[in-house]
Amino acid sequence: MRWLVVLDPIEGLKSKTDTSLAVITKAREKGISVDTAAIEDLLFETFAAVLATDKAGKRSMTALDDYSLIFMRKEPPYDLAFHYATHLLSLTRAFVVNSPSSLRDFNEKLIALPFIDYMPPTLVSSDLNVIEDFLHRHGGGVIKALDSFQGKSVQKIEPTDRSTIAEFTGNGSRPVMLQKFLDAVYDGDKRVIMLGDKFIGASLRRPKQGYHANFANSEALRTELTDREQKILAEVGPWMLRHGIHFSGLDFIGEHLTEINITCPTGIVQISELEGRILSEEIVDYFTNLVQ
């Protein structure tokens, strides 16, 4: 069995905490041949191919069809290079996780909107007046750029902060997401990891300071799902599976669904340490079953 993992430059990843490296390492321990590549290494001439690097560091051109599974792990932001990469990945018979068409179709902020009943009050708009009205009605909120990740380009905002609204929207030329600010974020943002429609683990990320709750600047704490969160997963999980989304990370604040991460969800190393499990092995076994 041979896999390809498409990701950011390996030298920039943290070996002790990176989800991609944990999966690659465990797959190789299980005897799977794993090559790596950046999105810039994908190409097409007669067939879709990649300039891939193997475990020994040897670089060679390989047809994408020669792989059993391709794990797309390029971090956001979603840009045109990422978009074109998903088109090339759509041209292979290899099993791609997550589905290239779903990576194109679903923005990581907007993907949660079909489940708005479980979200905090939310607005997507580029209109400055509409945004100000929303903020006035909810006593302020959080403004999010639609291509942000790991809490980047996310800012708490007051109704009168028109300059920030103008900056985020390009003076009303691009949409942003607004959500009511939830004080529960100070207690932590819950990251939930899913394999297909099945829950495999969660961690509460409590900010060390401020309100940005992510693994980069938060304390990872052991946690469990509430009844409401389990109900949400029971609806979201099958929906994601129908769209070929086999590896995802859902974010909850105060039992409210805030985001669904499908491009490069993280947290399996931290959850494994908290729960005394090896989530990378569970993921590798799940992927192996997918292609068998």
Backbone torsions as a table, in degrees:
resi	resn	phi	psi	omega
1	MET	NA	137.6	-176.9
2	ARG	-131.5	129.3	-179.5
3	TRP	-118.6	156.0	171.5
4	LEU	-122.8	132.2	173.8
5	VAL	-114.1	120.3	178.4
6	VAL	-97.6	119.7	-171.9
7	LEU	-153.2	-178.9	175.7
8	ASP	-73.5	165.6	179.8
9	PRO	-51.4	126.9	-174.5
10	ILE	-60.8	-34.0	-177.1
11	GLU	-63.9	-18.5	179.7
12	GLY	-94.0	-0.6	-178.2
13	LEU	-93.9	149.9	-179.8
14	LYS	-92.5	113.0	-172.4
15	SER	-62.1	-28.4	-175.8
16	LYS	-79.2	-21.5	-173.7
17	THR	-129.0	-5.9	-172.2
18	ASP	-79.4	129.3	-179.1
19	THR	-65.0	-43.9	-178.8
20	SER	-59.6	-47.1	-179.0
21	LEU	-65.2	-35.9	178.8
22	ALA	-63.4	-41.5	179.5
23	VAL	-69.8	-42.5	178.4
24	ILE	-60.0	-47.3	-178.8
25	THR	-60.8	-45.7	-178.7
26	LYS	-67.2	-39.0	178.5
27	ALA	-62.0	-42.8	179.0
28	ARG	-66.3	-36.3	176.5
29	GLU	-61.7	-29.1	-179.8
30	LYS	-89.2	10.0	175.0
31	GLY	86.7	11.3	178.3
32	ILE	-88.0	133.0	175.9
33	SER	-79.5	119.7	-176.0
34	VAL	-120.5	119.1	172.4
35	ASP	-98.6	159.3	177.5
36	THR	-128.5	157.0	178.9
37	ALA	-162.4	159.1	171.3
38	ALA	-96.5	165.9	-179.5
39	ILE	-64.2	-25.5	178.4
40	GLU	-67.7	-15.9	-178.3
41	ASP	-87.0	-8.7	178.1
42	LEU	-76.6	143.7	-177.9
43	LEU	-154.1	170.4	176.2
44	PHE	-144.9	125.3	167.7
45	GLU	-151.4	101.9	-173.1
46	THR	77.4	-41.2	178.3
47	PHE	-147.9	160.8	178.4
48	ALA	-74.3	133.0	-175.4
49	ALA	-145.8	-180.0	-178.9
50	VAL	-151.3	143.9	170.1
51	LEU	-89.1	92.1	-170.3
52	ALA	-100.4	155.5	177.6
53	THR	-114.6	128.9	-179.1
54	ASP	-90.0	-176.4	-176.1
55	LYS	-59.7	-33.0	-178.6
56	ALA	-82.1	-4.0	-180.0
57	GLY	91.6	4.9	179.2
58	LYS	-79.4	133.1	-177.2
59	ARG	-108.9	130.8	-179.3
60	SER	-154.9	158.7	178.5
61	MET	-83.9	131.9	-177.6
62	THR	-136.3	137.5	175.0
63	ALA	-66.5	138.4	178.2
64	LEU	-61.5	-29.8	179.3
65	ASP	-66.3	-14.8	179.6
66	ASP	-77.3	-8.6	179.7
67	TYR	-96.4	145.8	173.8
68	SER	-76.8	-38.3	-176.7
69	LEU	-145.2	141.7	174.9
70	ILE	-121.0	123.4	-178.1
71	PHE	-105.4	109.2	-178.1
72	MET	-85.8	111.7	-173.0
73	ARG	-128.7	23.1	177.6
74	LYS	-69.4	126.2	-179.9
75	GLU	-67.9	153.1	170.2
76	PRO	-62.1	169.5	12.5
77	PRO	-78.9	154.8	174.1
78	TYR	-75.3	115.4	178.0
79	ASP	-129.6	-174.4	-177.4
80	LEU	-64.4	-34.4	178.0
81	ALA	-61.4	-43.8	177.3
82	PHE	-63.7	-44.2	-179.6
83	HIS	-58.1	-47.9	-179.5
84	TYR	-66.1	-33.2	178.1
85	ALA	-62.4	-39.3	179.0
86	THR	-65.9	-30.9	175.9
87	HIS	-64.9	-43.5	178.6
88	LEU	-65.6	-37.6	178.9
89	LEU	-69.1	-21.9	177.6
90	SER	-74.3	-9.7	-175.4
91	LEU	-95.5	8.1	-179.1
92	THR	-110.3	155.5	173.8
93	ARG	-85.8	-9.1	178.5
94	ALA	-64.2	151.6	177.8
95	PHE	-77.3	120.1	-176.6
96	VAL	-107.7	128.2	177.2
97	VAL	-117.8	120.8	-5.5
98	ASN	-85.2	166.7	-178.5
99	SER	-47.9	125.5	179.1
100	PRO	-57.5	-36.9	179.6
101	SER	-66.9	-36.1	177.8
102	SER	-71.0	-35.6	176.0
103	LEU	-63.4	-32.3	176.5
104	ARG	-76.4	-38.5	-170.9
105	ASP	-80.6	-27.9	-169.2
106	PHE	-118.7	107.4	170.1
107	ASN	-67.4	143.4	-173.2
108	GLU	-70.5	-16.6	171.7
109	LYS	-88.2	-44.2	-173.6
110	LEU	-78.4	-19.4	-176.5
111	ILE	-60.8	-26.3	-177.9
112	ALA	-80.4	-11.7	-172.4
113	LEU	-60.8	-30.1	175.0
114	PRO	-61.5	-14.3	-179.1
115	PHE	-113.9	38.8	-174.4
116	ILE	-59.7	-26.7	179.7
117	ASP	-62.5	-21.1	-178.7
118	TYR	-103.0	1.7	-176.8
119	MET	-99.2	161.6	169.9
120	PRO	-67.9	164.7	175.5
121	PRO	-49.2	127.1	-169.4
122	THR	-135.9	141.2	175.8
123	LEU	-132.9	138.9	169.1
124	VAL	-121.3	118.4	-177.4
125	SER	-164.5	161.4	171.8
126	SER	-113.8	-6.4	-176.1
127	ASP	-79.9	122.8	-174.9
128	LEU	-63.4	-38.4	-179.0
129	ASN	-70.0	-40.4	177.6
130	VAL	-63.0	-41.8	179.7
131	ILE	-64.7	-44.3	-179.8
132	GLU	-63.1	-38.3	178.3
133	ASP	-62.9	-44.0	177.8
134	PHE	-59.1	-45.9	-178.3
135	LEU	-65.3	-38.2	177.3
136	HIS	-63.7	-41.6	-177.9
137	ARG	-67.3	-28.1	-176.2
138	HIS	-110.6	11.8	177.0
139	GLY	64.8	36.9	-176.5
140	GLY	101.1	-172.4	-179.4
141	GLY	175.0	-159.9	177.5
142	VAL	-120.7	131.6	176.9
143	ILE	-107.0	135.0	-174.7
144	LYS	-130.5	127.7	168.3
145	ALA	-68.1	141.0	-174.5
146	LEU	-71.7	-12.7	178.0
147	ASP	-109.8	18.3	-178.1
148	SER	-83.4	164.3	178.0
149	PHE	-157.1	158.9	-178.9
150	GLN	52.6	34.8	178.3
151	GLY	78.5	2.2	178.5
152	LYS	-75.8	146.8	-178.1
153	SER	56.7	36.4	173.2
154	VAL	-123.9	126.2	-173.0
155	GLN	-143.5	135.1	172.1
156	LYS	-70.4	139.7	-170.6
157	ILE	-143.4	146.5	176.8
158	GLU	-99.7	158.8	-177.4
159	PRO	-59.6	-27.2	-176.2
160	THR	-89.7	0.2	-174.5
161	ASP	-85.6	67.3	-175.7
162	ARG	-66.9	-29.8	-179.0
163	SER	-66.3	-38.9	177.1
164	THR	-67.6	-41.2	177.0
165	ILE	-59.8	-44.4	179.6
166	ALA	-63.8	-38.9	179.9
167	GLU	-65.3	-47.2	-177.7
168	PHE	-66.7	-34.5	-175.8
169	THR	-95.4	-0.1	-175.0
170	GLY	61.1	46.8	-177.3
171	ASN	57.1	41.3	175.5
172	GLY	86.5	14.7	-175.8
173	SER	-99.2	-12.4	179.5
174	ARG	-141.4	143.3	-176.4
175	PRO	-74.9	153.2	174.3
176	VAL	-134.0	169.1	174.4
177	MET	-106.8	135.5	173.2
178	LEU	-117.4	137.3	173.6
179	GLN	-135.2	148.3	174.3
180	LYS	-58.9	135.2	179.1
181	PHE	-71.9	129.4	-179.5
182	LEU	-106.2	116.4	-179.9
183	ASP	-60.5	-21.3	179.6
184	ALA	-61.6	-15.3	180.0
185	VAL	-62.8	-26.7	179.2
186	TYR	-68.4	-24.5	174.7
187	ASP	-82.6	-20.6	177.2
188	GLY	138.3	153.0	174.2
189	ASP	-106.7	125.2	-175.6
190	LYS	-91.5	119.1	174.0
191	ARG	-94.2	124.2	-179.0
192	VAL	-115.4	125.0	-179.2
193	ILE	-99.5	132.8	-179.9
194	MET	-122.0	139.8	167.8
195	LEU	-111.0	108.3	-173.2
196	GLY	61.4	-123.8	179.0
197	ASP	-101.0	13.8	-176.8
198	LYS	-110.0	133.5	174.8
199	PHE	-76.2	132.0	178.3
200	ILE	-121.1	-11.7	178.7
201	GLY	171.5	162.9	-179.6
202	ALA	-152.5	156.9	176.0
203	SER	-143.7	141.3	175.0
204	LEU	-92.9	122.3	-178.9
205	ARG	-101.3	104.0	-178.1
206	ARG	-96.1	120.6	-177.7
207	PRO	-59.9	135.9	176.0
208	LYS	-71.2	-29.6	173.1
209	GLN	-158.0	153.6	179.5
210	GLY	71.0	-151.9	-174.0
211	TYR	-124.9	3.0	179.1
212	HIS	-82.1	105.0	-177.6
213	ALA	-101.5	101.2	173.8
214	ASN	-149.6	170.8	-175.2
215	PHE	-67.6	-18.7	-178.2
216	ALA	-72.2	-35.0	-175.8
217	ASN	-134.3	29.4	-178.1
218	SER	-131.2	159.6	173.9
219	GLU	-86.8	125.7	-179.9
220	ALA	-87.1	122.5	-176.6
221	LEU	-121.7	149.8	177.0
222	ARG	-69.6	145.0	-177.9
223	THR	-152.9	171.2	175.9
224	GLU	-131.6	163.7	178.1
225	LEU	-83.6	141.4	173.0
226	THR	-83.4	169.4	178.3
227	ASP	-60.4	-40.3	179.9
228	ARG	-64.2	-42.8	179.8
229	GLU	-64.9	-38.6	176.8
230	GLN	-63.4	-38.2	177.6
231	LYS	-63.4	-41.0	179.3
232	ILE	-63.5	-45.5	-180.0
233	LEU	-62.4	-34.0	-179.9
234	ALA	-64.5	-24.5	176.6
235	GLU	-93.4	-42.5	-175.9
236	VAL	-71.7	-40.2	-175.1
237	GLY	-55.9	-55.5	179.4
238	PRO	-60.8	-34.8	177.9
239	TRP	-61.7	-44.9	-179.9
240	MET	-66.6	-40.4	179.6
241	LEU	-61.4	-39.3	178.2
242	ARG	-62.6	-25.8	-179.2
243	HIS	-99.3	15.3	176.1
244	GLY	71.5	24.8	178.1
245	ILE	-98.5	104.7	-173.6
246	HIS	-103.7	-11.5	179.4
247	PHE	-141.3	118.1	-174.0
248	SER	-148.2	160.8	176.3
249	GLY	-129.8	117.3	179.7
250	LEU	-98.8	143.8	179.7
251	ASP	-114.5	132.7	178.9
252	PHE	-125.6	137.6	170.6
253	ILE	-126.3	119.5	-179.3
254	GLY	54.9	40.7	-180.0
255	GLU	70.2	8.9	176.0
256	HIS	-99.9	131.9	174.7
257	LEU	-72.7	125.2	-178.8
258	THR	-112.2	-34.8	-179.3
259	GLU	-151.9	159.1	171.0
260	ILE	-128.2	115.7	-176.8
261	ASN	-97.0	122.4	-177.4
262	ILE	-124.7	-11.1	-178.5
263	THR	-84.5	-48.1	-175.6
264	CYS	-152.1	57.7	-179.7
265	PRO	-62.9	143.2	-177.5
266	THR	-122.1	173.0	173.0
267	GLY	120.9	-5.3	-174.4
268	ILE	-69.4	-30.4	179.0
269	VAL	-68.5	-45.7	-179.8
270	GLN	-64.1	-43.0	-179.9
271	ILE	-66.3	-39.5	178.0
272	SER	-59.5	-43.5	179.8
273	GLU	-66.4	-39.2	-178.9
274	LEU	-68.6	-34.9	-172.9
275	GLU	-105.3	-1.3	-179.8
276	GLY	65.7	37.4	-179.6
277	ARG	-125.0	174.7	176.7
278	ILE	-123.8	86.6	-176.8
279	LEU	-64.5	-30.2	179.5
280	SER	-60.4	-35.6	178.4
281	GLU	-69.2	-40.8	177.6
282	GLU	-62.4	-38.1	179.8
283	ILE	-68.1	-45.7	179.6
284	VAL	-61.7	-42.7	179.0
285	ASP	-64.0	-39.8	178.9
286	TYR	-64.2	-45.4	179.5
287	PHE	-63.1	-40.8	179.7
288	THR	-60.6	-41.7	178.2
289	ASN	-66.6	-33.5	179.0
290	LEU	-59.5	-44.2	-174.0
291	VAL	-87.6	-11.7	177.7
292	GLN	-92.8	NA	NA
